[in-house]
Amino acid sequence: MTDGPTAEPAARSHRVLLGIGMAVLLLIVHLTVWREARNVLARHVAYPLVAAVDTDRAARFDLDATSFDRTITAVRTDVGSEGAMEVYWVPANMDYLLAALVLIAVFPRRLYWFCLWLVHLAIGALALAAFAVGVGWTDAGFAVGVFLRVYVLRAVSLLAVVGALTSGSKKFLDRLV
């Protein structure tokens, strides 16, 4: 970069272009590679783990990983259950994507989006374990899994964006002006 009055606007525009480019790249990867990877994770990793649960209760569920992309469904087949269905879906979905796009666009040189992805995967693994507990032992497992997927993952995504923006709020506001 050059010294003088044009150095700051040039650096700012470079940062903006880098952020936009990285966000577009993340969007393309998410909609192509990661979407297919999530299908593979559902069908070839998560489904076999849940199907391996061998209890009397687990025998009362029909498991399916092919009807819907990136999900496993467990439909109760016992009398009186009226076909109650529970669903597990692989993490790092749209809740992740929206937060990650903001993080990568605003902070292109920081790996906040990658850390958020790892947290989503970790919470998704816990939700999968809870889903397996729901299939094999108690309905409380389903409730914990839903809580993790619906509330905790969304809260983590929101807090990641708010935390990143407010931790450097002075610097962030200076960059906007």
Backbone as a chain_set.jsonl record, in Angstrom:
{"seq": "MTDGPTAEPAARSHRVLLGIGMAVLLLIVHLTVWREARNVLARHVAYPLVAAVDTDRAARFDLDATSFDRTITAVRTDVGSEGAMEVYWVPANMDYLLAALVLIAVFPRRLYWFCLWLVHLAIGALALAAFAVGVGWTDAGFAVGVFLRVYVLRAVSLLAVVGALTSGSKKFLDRLV", "coords": {"N": [[0.833, -1.187, 0.0], [0.336, 2.316, -0.477], [1.766, 5.286, 0.994], [0.157, 8.085, 2.517], [-2.858, 10.035, 1.764], [-4.501, 8.258, 0.322], [-4.017, 5.739, 1.238], [-5.491, 4.613, 3.434], [-8.266, 4.439, 2.466], [-7.788, 2.626, 0.353], [-6.873, 0.343, 1.682], [-9.151, -0.224, 3.164], [-11.035, -0.745, 1.137], [-9.838, -2.987, 0.005], [-10.095, -4.805, 2.122], [-12.875, -4.979, 2.279], [-13.516, -6.065, -0.249], [-12.143, -8.495, -0.028], [-13.585, -9.668, 2.082], [-16.16, -9.9, 0.918], [-15.586, -11.577, -1.24], [-14.666, -13.894, 0.108], [-17.005, -14.551, 1.497], [-18.759, -15.171, -0.614], [-17.418, -17.387, -1.655], [-17.601, -19.148, 0.556], [-20.388, -19.483, 0.582], [-20.805, -20.797, -1.87], [-19.34, -23.181, -1.432], [-20.779, -24.182, 0.747], [-23.318, -24.649, -0.353], [-22.793, -26.591, -2.219], [-20.508, -28.614, -1.866], [-20.58, -28.998, 1.004], [-23.286, -29.507, 1.437], [-23.667, -32.003, 0.162], [-21.826, -33.462, 1.655], [-23.075, -33.405, 4.131], [-25.286, -35.019, 3.563], [-23.972, -37.48, 3.216], [-22.888, -37.763, 5.784], [-25.265, -38.056, 7.269], [-26.383, -40.426, 6.185], [-24.315, -42.372, 6.204], [-22.825, -42.204, 8.516], [-24.214, -41.111, 10.868], [-26.732, -42.496, 10.741], [-25.974, -45.341, 10.803], [-24.879, -45.372, 13.412], [-27.076, -44.801, 15.08], [-28.789, -46.852, 14.313], [-27.433, -49.0, 15.33], [-28.118, -49.163, 17.965], [-29.39, -51.381, 20.188], [-31.972, -52.244, 21.703], [-34.97, -53.146, 23.53], [-36.773, -51.058, 23.305], [-35.748, -49.66, 21.075], [-36.417, -51.373, 19.029], [-38.992, -50.719, 18.498], [-39.032, -48.632, 16.748], [-39.007, -47.368, 13.448], [-36.352, -46.642, 11.515], [-35.128, -44.192, 9.242], [-33.084, -42.963, 6.721], [-33.214, -42.041, 4.213], [-35.455, -40.829, 3.086], [-35.59, -38.043, 3.431], [-33.302, -35.455, 2.744], [-30.225, -35.101, 4.499], [-31.177, -35.85, 7.009], [-32.335, -37.971, 9.704], [-35.007, -40.028, 10.371], [-37.136, -41.207, 12.932], [-39.684, -43.287, 13.381], [-42.321, -44.183, 15.414], [-43.568, -47.415, 15.938], [-45.074, -48.845, 17.674], [-48.106, -49.886, 19.372], [-50.607, -47.463, 19.864], [-48.985, -45.261, 19.591], [-49.472, -43.79, 17.382], [-47.907, -43.306, 15.141], [-45.876, -41.474, 15.834], [-43.265, -39.208, 15.144], [-39.799, -38.608, 15.249], [-37.037, -36.463, 14.573], [-33.72, -36.162, 13.401], [-31.303, -33.912, 12.295], [-28.412, -33.226, 10.349], [-25.899, -31.051, 11.571], [-24.802, -27.574, 11.107], [-26.304, -26.079, 9.268], [-28.607, -23.854, 7.709], [-28.813, -22.002, 9.815], [-26.206, -21.901, 10.734], [-24.937, -21.05, 8.35], [-25.898, -18.417, 7.775], [-24.913, -16.913, 9.967], [-22.184, -17.449, 9.684], [-21.629, -16.298, 7.203], [-21.891, -13.58, 7.786], [-19.824, -13.326, 9.684], [-17.532, -14.027, 8.17], [-17.607, -12.131, 6.162], [-17.325, -9.713, 7.524], [-15.077, -10.106, 9.116], [-12.74, -11.113, 7.457], [-10.131, -12.062, 7.702], [-9.985, -13.519, 9.97], [-10.674, -16.566, 11.699], [-13.281, -16.944, 12.652], [-15.662, -17.945, 11.533], [-14.963, -20.574, 10.962], [-14.43, -21.599, 13.5], [-17.008, -21.403, 14.515], [-18.246, -23.298, 12.887], [-17.001, -25.647, 13.788], [-17.99, -25.697, 16.416], [-20.719, -26.011, 15.86], [-20.624, -28.594, 14.73], [-19.75, -30.078, 16.965], [-21.865, -29.684, 18.813], [-23.842, -30.795, 17.269], [-22.995, -33.458, 17.28], [-23.453, -34.076, 19.962], [-26.235, -33.78, 19.947], [-26.886, -35.868, 18.237], [-26.119, -38.037, 19.812], [-27.982, -37.702, 21.863], [-30.326, -38.143, 20.388], [-29.975, -40.849, 19.763], [-30.132, -41.89, 22.347], [-32.785, -41.277, 22.8], [-34.025, -42.983, 20.939], [-33.217, -45.458, 21.905], [-33.633, -45.575, 24.742], [-35.087, -43.5, 26.319], [-37.647, -40.966, 26.079], [-36.725, -38.523, 26.857], [-34.244, -38.171, 25.738], [-34.853, -37.448, 23.093], [-36.008, -34.96, 23.598], [-33.843, -33.513, 24.662], [-32.145, -33.562, 22.433], [-33.656, -32.068, 20.558], [-33.729, -29.625, 21.909], [-30.988, -28.951, 21.868], [-30.498, -28.797, 19.065], [-32.433, -26.946, 18.109], [-32.544, -24.699, 19.851], [-29.999, -24.251, 21.186], [-28.047, -24.347, 19.1], [-28.919, -22.232, 17.441], [-28.727, -20.102, 19.228], [-25.967, -20.096, 19.713], [-25.005, -19.416, 17.173], [-26.074, -16.833, 16.87], [-24.918, -15.542, 19.102], [-22.229, -15.762, 18.44], [-21.946, -14.006, 16.288], [-22.796, -11.56, 17.468], [-20.969, -11.416, 19.59], [-18.488, -11.319, 18.225], [-18.775, -8.939, 16.807], [-19.164, -7.046, 18.851], [-16.912, -7.347, 20.447], [-14.872, -6.09, 19.193], [-15.978, -3.579, 18.807], [-15.438, -0.795, 18.605], [-13.339, -0.743, 16.736], [-14.695, -2.013, 14.654], [-16.788, -0.208, 14.113], [-15.25, 1.945, 13.331], [-14.225, 0.956, 10.953], [-16.474, 0.92, 9.353], [-17.016, 3.57, 8.917]], "CA": [[0.0, 0.0, 0.0], [1.081, 3.571, -0.538], [1.568, 6.201, 2.105], [-0.578, 9.277, 2.125], [-4.293, 10.048, 2.002], [-5.228, 7.17, -0.332], [-3.646, 4.445, 1.827], [-6.577, 4.098, 4.261], [-9.384, 3.955, 1.642], [-7.373, 1.456, -0.417], [-6.855, -0.79, 2.612], [-10.542, -0.507, 3.509], [-11.689, -1.383, -0.004], [-9.252, -4.327, -0.109], [-10.706, -5.612, 3.183], [-14.271, -5.21, 1.895], [-13.515, -7.008, -1.369], [-11.731, -9.791, 0.506], [-14.722, -10.188, 2.844], [-17.223, -10.297, -0.007], [-15.108, -12.748, -1.969], [-14.657, -15.055, 1.012], [-18.398, -14.901, 1.778], [-19.278, -15.845, -1.81], [-16.777, -18.701, -1.691], [-18.237, -19.964, 1.596], [-21.739, -19.795, 0.131], [-20.699, -21.818, -2.92], [-18.919, -24.443, -0.797], [-21.872, -24.666, 1.595], [-24.432, -25.126, -1.178], [-22.386, -27.713, -3.072], [-19.721, -29.642, -1.185], [-21.038, -29.284, 2.366], [-24.626, -30.107, 1.35], [-23.476, -33.422, -0.125], [-21.138, -34.053, 2.807], [-24.093, -33.599, 5.168], [-26.04, -36.218, 3.175], [-23.114, -38.626, 3.524], [-22.842, -37.894, 7.246], [-26.545, -38.582, 7.747], [-26.639, -41.798, 5.738], [-23.232, -43.34, 6.406], [-22.219, -42.073, 9.84], [-25.22, -40.978, 11.916], [-27.71, -43.583, 10.67], [-25.461, -46.597, 11.376], [-24.704, -45.258, 14.859], [-28.392, -44.916, 15.735], [-29.316, -48.193, 14.015], [-26.709, -49.974, 16.144], [-28.734, -49.237, 19.298], [-30.127, -52.65, 20.218], [-32.754, -52.39, 22.931], [-36.384, -53.436, 23.255], [-37.395, -49.805, 22.875], [-35.279, -49.338, 19.726], [-37.127, -52.231, 18.087], [-40.299, -50.109, 18.225], [-38.848, -47.495, 15.843], [-38.523, -47.549, 12.08], [-35.393, -45.584, 11.195], [-35.002, -43.923, 7.813], [-32.138, -41.882, 6.385], [-33.249, -41.833, 2.762], [-36.632, -40.078, 2.635], [-35.296, -36.616, 3.447], [-31.861, -35.188, 2.745], [-29.524, -34.62, 5.678], [-31.93, -36.145, 8.23], [-32.712, -39.333, 10.083], [-36.305, -40.021, 11.03], [-37.468, -42.374, 13.754], [-41.142, -43.347, 13.488], [-42.759, -45.221, 16.354], [-44.462, -48.41, 15.343], [-45.813, -49.574, 18.695], [-49.53, -49.59, 19.479], [-50.938, -46.26, 20.617], [-48.07, -44.149, 19.342], [-50.044, -43.058, 16.256], [-46.862, -42.946, 14.181], [-45.107, -40.301, 16.269], [-41.992, -39.171, 14.43], [-38.719, -37.765, 15.737], [-36.123, -36.183, 13.467], [-32.383, -35.62, 13.64], [-30.672, -33.435, 11.074], [-26.982, -32.952, 10.476], [-25.724, -29.633, 11.893], [-24.156, -26.605, 10.206], [-27.255, -25.819, 8.207], [-28.837, -22.446, 7.4], [-28.482, -21.19, 10.999], [-24.76, -21.704, 10.667], [-24.538, -20.331, 7.147], [-26.167, -16.981, 7.893], [-23.95, -16.339, 10.91], [-20.836, -17.566, 9.119], [-21.489, -15.299, 6.137], [-21.629, -12.289, 8.44], [-18.496, -13.371, 10.291], [-16.471, -14.048, 7.168], [-17.638, -10.871, 5.42], [-16.849, -8.618, 8.377], [-13.743, -10.446, 9.606], [-12.242, -12.112, 6.504], [-8.812, -12.606, 8.062], [-10.11, -14.283, 11.215], [-11.333, -17.849, 11.473], [-14.481, -17.053, 13.475], [-16.622, -18.803, 10.839], [-14.496, -21.953, 11.099], [-14.68, -21.974, 14.903], [-18.452, -21.603, 14.63], [-18.527, -24.579, 12.231], [-16.58, -26.706, 14.713], [-18.948, -25.723, 17.526], [-21.932, -26.632, 15.328], [-20.396, -30.039, 14.614], [-19.691, -30.653, 18.314], [-23.231, -29.709, 19.355], [-24.552, -31.784, 16.463], [-22.634, -34.781, 17.791], [-24.215, -34.258, 21.21], [-27.641, -33.965, 19.572], [-26.988, -37.229, 17.705], [-26.086, -38.932, 20.97], [-29.282, -37.571, 22.528], [-31.289, -38.819, 19.515], [-29.774, -42.286, 19.975], [-30.701, -42.186, 23.667], [-34.237, -41.247, 22.608], [-34.435, -44.206, 20.242], [-32.926, -46.658, 22.675], [-33.937, -45.657, 26.165], [-36.087, -42.616, 26.909], [-38.056, -39.798, 25.289], [-35.944, -37.363, 27.277], [-33.174, -38.017, 24.754], [-35.387, -36.657, 21.987], [-36.192, -33.582, 24.067], [-32.513, -32.896, 24.746], [-31.683, -33.366, 21.059], [-34.386, -30.933, 19.98], [-33.245, -28.414, 22.579], [-29.653, -28.641, 21.345], [-30.557, -28.411, 17.652], [-33.294, -25.8, 17.827], [-32.248, -23.518, 20.658], [-28.578, -24.016, 21.469], [-27.324, -24.008, 17.866], [-29.306, -20.877, 17.015], [-28.15, -19.145, 20.185], [-24.525, -20.05, 19.464], [-24.797, -18.646, 15.94], [-26.359, -15.424, 17.161], [-23.914, -15.019, 20.034], [-20.945, -15.66, 17.738], [-21.966, -12.753, 15.528], [-22.85, -10.438, 18.411], [-19.697, -11.38, 20.312], [-17.414, -10.858, 17.338], [-18.983, -7.527, 16.475], [-19.022, -6.175, 20.015], [-15.577, -7.427, 21.034], [-14.075, -5.062, 18.533], [-17.005, -2.652, 18.3], [-14.824, 0.482, 18.196], [-12.642, -0.996, 15.475], [-15.692, -2.319, 13.648], [-17.454, 1.035, 13.731], [-14.273, 2.756, 12.585], [-14.11, 0.406, 9.606], [-17.658, 1.27, 8.576], [-17.017, 5.01, 8.592]], "C": [[0.88, 1.255, 0.0], [0.823, 4.384, 0.704], [0.746, 7.38, 1.608], [-2.073, 9.104, 2.3], [-5.05, 8.896, 1.351], [-4.939, 5.81, 0.291], [-4.81, 3.843, 2.611], [-7.775, 3.648, 3.421], [-9.012, 2.715, 0.825], [-7.36, 0.213, 0.47], [-8.281, -1.2, 2.968], [-11.24, -1.224, 2.351], [-11.132, -2.79, -0.237], [-9.89, -5.27, 0.903], [-12.151, -5.948, 2.824], [-14.352, -6.237, 0.759], [-13.116, -8.411, -0.923], [-12.893, -10.438, 1.255], [-15.846, -10.669, 1.943], [-16.814, -11.549, -0.781], [-15.122, -14.004, -1.12], [-16.084, -15.507, 1.321], [-19.021, -15.634, 0.587], [-18.692, -17.255, -1.92], [-17.392, -19.645, -0.652], [-19.637, -20.385, 1.167], [-21.712, -20.902, -0.93], [-20.319, -23.165, -2.32], [-20.061, -25.03, 0.028], [-22.99, -25.287, 0.745], [-24.067, -26.308, -2.072], [-21.737, -28.808, -2.235], [-20.297, -29.996, 0.183], [-22.431, -29.904, 2.37], [-24.501, -31.62, 1.099], [-22.769, -34.136, 1.032], [-22.126, -34.304, 3.951], [-24.969, -34.8, 4.847], [-25.254, -37.477, 3.52], [-23.042, -38.833, 5.037], [-24.136, -38.486, 7.791], [-26.692, -40.066, 7.426], [-25.572, -42.799, 6.167], [-22.506, -43.223, 7.742], [-23.305, -42.08, 10.919], [-26.211, -42.146, 11.915], [-27.161, -44.904, 11.22], [-25.26, -46.536, 12.891], [-26.031, -45.431, 15.59], [-28.97, -46.312, 15.504], [-28.632, -49.272, 14.85], [-27.262, -50.093, 17.564], [-29.666, -50.452, 19.3], [-30.791, -52.83, 21.578], [-34.183, -52.753, 22.541], [-37.094, -52.194, 22.738], [-37.0, -49.468, 21.433], [-35.994, -50.172, 18.673], [-38.495, -51.664, 17.721], [-40.216, -48.889, 17.31], [-38.43, -47.984, 14.47], [-37.623, -46.362, 11.772], [-35.275, -45.438, 9.683], [-34.042, -42.763, 7.606], [-32.18, -41.566, 4.899], [-34.409, -40.962, 2.298], [-36.364, -38.585, 2.523], [-33.788, -36.441, 3.472], [-31.404, -34.684, 4.103], [-30.263, -34.875, 6.994], [-32.033, -37.646, 8.463], [-34.065, -39.208, 10.76], [-36.476, -41.323, 11.798], [-38.977, -42.338, 13.977], [-41.504, -44.492, 14.413], [-43.76, -46.14, 15.691], [-45.283, -49.145, 16.386], [-47.254, -49.075, 18.778], [-49.738, -48.339, 20.332], [-50.027, -45.078, 20.345], [-48.533, -43.274, 18.185], [-48.962, -42.545, 15.302], [-46.084, -41.699, 14.549], [-43.721, -40.35, 15.637], [-41.04, -38.188, 15.103], [-37.709, -37.608, 14.615], [-34.795, -35.674, 14.005], [-31.87, -35.106, 12.308], [-29.244, -33.036, 11.353], [-26.787, -31.448, 10.669], [-25.02, -28.835, 10.794], [-25.032, -26.376, 8.986], [-27.414, -24.308, 8.008], [-28.546, -21.533, 8.602], [-26.987, -20.89, 11.041], [-24.385, -20.79, 9.508], [-24.744, -18.827, 7.278], [-25.169, -16.299, 8.826], [-22.543, -16.356, 10.33], [-20.608, -16.56, 8.0], [-21.21, -13.922, 6.711], [-20.207, -12.265, 8.991], [-17.385, -13.303, 9.252], [-16.446, -12.755, 6.357], [-17.042, -9.731, 6.235], [-15.415, -8.855, 8.843], [-13.091, -11.49, 8.688], [-10.904, -12.737, 6.884], [-8.832, -13.39, 9.372], [-10.926, -15.542, 10.941], [-12.568, -18.034, 12.359], [-15.494, -18.002, 12.849], [-16.242, -20.276, 10.986], [-14.708, -22.45, 12.527], [-16.165, -22.231, 15.125], [-18.851, -22.943, 14.005], [-18.163, -25.733, 13.157], [-17.531, -26.822, 15.898], [-20.261, -26.358, 17.069], [-21.773, -28.141, 15.213], [-20.377, -30.715, 15.982], [-21.085, -30.747, 18.93], [-24.083, -30.698, 18.568], [-24.244, -33.207, 16.901], [-23.351, -35.075, 19.103], [-25.691, -34.505, 20.919], [-27.858, -35.362, 18.991], [-26.976, -38.247, 18.84], [-27.429, -38.895, 21.713], [-30.378, -38.26, 21.716], [-31.193, -40.335, 19.696], [-30.322, -42.72, 21.331], [-32.22, -42.197, 23.577], [-34.753, -42.502, 21.928], [-34.299, -45.413, 21.173], [-33.465, -46.718, 24.079], [-35.063, -44.765, 26.659], [-36.406, -41.437, 25.996], [-37.302, -38.537, 25.684], [-34.773, -37.115, 26.327], [-33.622, -37.201, 23.565], [-35.524, -35.19, 22.383], [-34.855, -32.848, 24.155], [-31.973, -32.615, 23.343], [-32.354, -32.18, 20.39], [-33.906, -29.632, 20.6], [-31.878, -27.995, 22.024], [-29.727, -28.117, 19.911], [-31.316, -27.116, 17.433], [-32.862, -24.555, 18.594], [-30.76, -23.238, 20.809], [-27.825, -23.626, 20.197], [-27.663, -22.611, 17.37], [-28.718, -19.824, 17.935], [-26.643, -18.999, 19.964], [-24.229, -19.214, 18.218], [-25.004, -17.155, 16.182], [-25.289, -14.822, 18.059], [-22.538, -14.904, 19.39], [-20.864, -14.349, 16.964], [-21.935, -11.554, 16.472], [-21.529, -10.306, 19.15], [-18.562, -10.861, 19.461], [-17.553, -9.379, 17.027], [-18.754, -6.612, 17.672], [-17.643, -6.243, 20.652], [-14.644, -6.402, 20.417], [-14.976, -3.961, 18.005], [-16.404, -1.313, 17.871], [-14.131, 0.316, 16.857], [-13.633, -1.252, 14.353], [-16.385, -1.046, 13.173], [-16.518, 1.955, 12.96], [-14.121, 2.269, 11.147], [-15.294, 0.789, 8.736], [-17.64, 2.72, 8.114], [-15.94, 5.361, 7.602]], "O": [[2.032, 1.222, 0.434], [-0.188, 4.212, 1.384], [0.663, 7.629, 0.406], [-2.517, 8.136, 2.915], [-6.155, 8.58, 1.791], [-5.56, 4.819, -0.093], [-5.088, 2.654, 2.457], [-8.27, 2.544, 3.648], [-9.855, 1.84, 0.629], [-7.796, -0.856, 0.043], [-8.582, -2.39, 3.062], [-11.956, -2.201, 2.568], [-11.874, -3.688, -0.634], [-10.194, -6.416, 0.572], [-12.601, -7.073, 3.041], [-15.161, -7.163, 0.807], [-13.684, -9.4, -1.387], [-13.157, -11.627, 1.08], [-16.423, -11.73, 2.18], [-17.613, -12.469, -0.951], [-15.544, -15.064, -1.582], [-16.349, -16.706, 1.4], [-19.736, -16.618, 0.774], [-19.406, -18.204, -2.244], [-17.669, -20.807, -0.953], [-20.024, -21.535, 1.374], [-22.514, -21.835, -0.878], [-20.917, -24.184, -2.664], [-20.284, -26.241, 0.009], [-23.537, -26.332, 1.099], [-24.954, -26.957, -2.626], [-22.37, -29.82, -1.936], [-20.483, -31.175, 0.487], [-22.728, -30.742, 3.222], [-25.164, -32.416, 1.763], [-23.086, -35.284, 1.344], [-22.019, -35.306, 4.657], [-25.362, -35.532, 5.755], [-25.813, -38.432, 4.058], [-23.129, -39.966, 5.511], [-24.1, -39.332, 8.685], [-27.077, -40.862, 8.283], [-25.889, -43.951, 6.464], [-21.659, -44.058, 8.061], [-23.315, -42.956, 11.784], [-26.497, -42.72, 12.966], [-27.829, -45.536, 12.038], [-25.449, -47.538, 13.581], [-26.101, -46.128, 16.602], [-29.576, -46.889, 16.407], [-29.199, -50.345, 15.055], [-26.91, -51.024, 18.288], [-30.606, -50.53, 18.51], [-30.25, -53.475, 22.476], [-34.557, -52.677, 21.37], [-37.923, -52.278, 21.832], [-37.846, -49.033, 20.652], [-36.16, -49.722, 17.539], [-39.094, -52.09, 16.733], [-41.209, -48.188, 17.116], [-37.609, -48.893, 14.34], [-38.072, -45.216, 11.769], [-35.315, -46.421, 8.943], [-34.171, -41.714, 8.236], [-31.286, -40.898, 4.379], [-34.346, -40.404, 1.203], [-36.866, -37.934, 1.606], [-33.08, -37.191, 4.144], [-32.114, -33.931, 4.771], [-30.006, -34.194, 7.987], [-31.847, -38.46, 7.559], [-34.243, -38.362, 11.637], [-36.025, -42.387, 11.373], [-39.486, -41.463, 14.678], [-41.058, -45.624, 14.228], [-44.669, -45.706, 14.985], [-46.11, -49.987, 16.033], [-47.574, -47.981, 18.312], [-49.121, -48.182, 21.386], [-50.291, -43.982, 20.838], [-48.054, -42.152, 18.017], [-49.1, -41.466, 14.725], [-45.675, -40.942, 13.669], [-43.083, -41.402, 15.599], [-41.428, -37.081, 15.476], [-37.539, -38.512, 13.797], [-34.747, -34.869, 14.935], [-31.989, -35.792, 11.293], [-28.908, -32.571, 12.442], [-27.445, -30.652, 9.998], [-24.698, -29.348, 9.722], [-24.583, -26.461, 7.843], [-26.439, -23.567, 8.13], [-28.082, -20.407, 8.419], [-26.567, -19.773, 11.345], [-23.599, -19.858, 9.677], [-23.857, -18.048, 6.928], [-24.644, -15.233, 8.508], [-21.798, -15.387, 10.47], [-19.507, -16.026, 7.863], [-20.383, -13.18, 6.179], [-19.473, -11.298, 8.788], [-16.4, -12.589, 9.444], [-15.381, -12.326, 5.912], [-16.333, -8.881, 5.695], [-14.63, -7.913, 8.952], [-12.908, -12.636, 9.099], [-10.584, -13.835, 6.427], [-7.792, -13.871, 9.824], [-11.771, -15.561, 10.046], [-12.87, -19.153, 12.772], [-16.122, -18.787, 13.56], [-17.118, -21.13, 11.121], [-15.12, -23.591, 12.736], [-16.54, -23.164, 15.836], [-19.708, -23.644, 14.544], [-18.928, -26.688, 13.294], [-17.845, -27.929, 16.334], [-20.854, -27.152, 17.8], [-22.687, -28.889, 15.56], [-20.927, -31.804, 16.143], [-21.443, -31.775, 19.504], [-24.948, -31.364, 19.135], [-25.125, -34.066, 16.896], [-23.805, -36.197, 19.328], [-26.324, -35.338, 21.566], [-28.9, -35.974, 19.226], [-27.743, -39.209, 18.823], [-27.942, -39.931, 22.136], [-31.264, -38.894, 22.289], [-32.212, -41.022, 19.772], [-30.91, -43.795, 21.45], [-32.874, -43.031, 24.204], [-35.802, -43.027, 22.301], [-35.172, -46.28, 21.212], [-33.737, -47.809, 24.581], [-35.937, -45.253, 27.375], [-35.554, -40.97, 25.24], [-37.252, -37.58, 24.912], [-34.361, -35.971, 26.135], [-32.876, -36.355, 23.071], [-35.199, -34.293, 21.606], [-34.756, -31.685, 23.762], [-31.408, -31.549, 23.096], [-31.694, -31.378, 19.729], [-33.698, -28.645, 19.894], [-31.649, -26.817, 21.747], [-29.096, -27.113, 19.58], [-30.883, -26.273, 16.648], [-32.823, -23.464, 18.025], [-30.31, -22.115, 20.585], [-27.045, -22.674, 20.213], [-26.777, -21.882, 16.922], [-28.264, -18.775, 17.478], [-26.112, -17.89, 20.024], [-23.306, -18.4, 18.216], [-24.204, -16.326, 15.748], [-24.81, -13.717, 17.806], [-21.757, -14.029, 19.764], [-19.839, -13.668, 16.983], [-21.134, -10.638, 16.29], [-21.022, -9.196, 19.318], [-17.757, -10.05, 19.921], [-16.562, -8.651, 16.989], [-18.207, -5.52, 17.521], [-17.235, -5.3, 21.33], [-13.726, -5.912, 21.074], [-14.776, -3.463, 16.897], [-16.828, -0.752, 16.861], [-14.308, 1.13, 15.95], [-13.448, -0.773, 13.234], [-16.548, -0.833, 11.972], [-16.944, 2.662, 12.046], [-13.915, 3.067, 10.232], [-15.149, 0.964, 7.526], [-18.177, 3.056, 7.058], [-15.805, 6.524, 7.224]]}, "num_chains": 1, "name": "protein.A"}
